């Protein structure tokens, strides 16, 4: 694979991480005013309106909503998980702080990603977990521990 494509993909992932941290902070602030479940609802409602504009007004979609029935049932669990993510992030940040919460989130993401890669979860290609992967996870966990001190 072209290394410039890898750099672009990594840049997109980095931007996603930045937006996740900002979003978590904003959701934690909003939840202080309106509540956790209400924040989770409002965030998804706003996102739905934005996506409706992008899909139906700006016609930026490249897929086909009509093909929804072809996806396996578990592919739709992302919507359920999204609600859990918004709620849990907004609940954790005021308790442990942004840096601690984000570090714990990243450790959880990397651990889960390694397991999904290793087992080929959800039909994805299986990958071997190397000692470097394991060491990286351990260093992340150690960093999370140190941040909590």
Secondary structure as the mmCIF struct_conf table of DSSP 4:
data_model
#
loop_
_struct_conf.conf_type_id
_struct_conf.id
_struct_conf.beg_label_comp_id
_struct_conf.beg_label_asym_id
_struct_conf.beg_label_seq_id
_struct_conf.end_label_comp_id
_struct_conf.end_label_asym_id
_struct_conf.end_label_seq_id
HELX_RH_AL_P HELX_RH_AL_P1 UNK A 3 UNK A 34
HELX_RH_AL_P HELX_RH_AL_P2 UNK A 36 UNK A 52
HELX_RH_PI_P HELX_RH_PI_P1 UNK A 53 UNK A 57
BEND BEND1 UNK A 58 UNK A 58
BEND BEND2 UNK A 63 UNK A 63
HELX_RH_3T_P HELX_RH_3T_P1 UNK A 65 UNK A 70
BEND BEND3 UNK A 71 UNK A 71
HELX_RH_3T_P HELX_RH_3T_P2 UNK A 73 UNK A 76
HELX_RH_AL_P HELX_RH_AL_P3 UNK A 77 UNK A 96
HELX_RH_AL_P HELX_RH_AL_P4 UNK A 98 UNK A 119
TURN_TY1_P TURN_TY1_P1 UNK A 120 UNK A 120
HELX_RH_3T_P HELX_RH_3T_P3 UNK A 121 UNK A 123
HELX_LH_PP_P HELX_LH_PP_P1 UNK A 124 UNK A 126
HELX_LH_PP_P HELX_LH_PP_P2 UNK A 128 UNK A 130
HELX_RH_AL_P HELX_RH_AL_P5 UNK A 131 UNK A 148
#
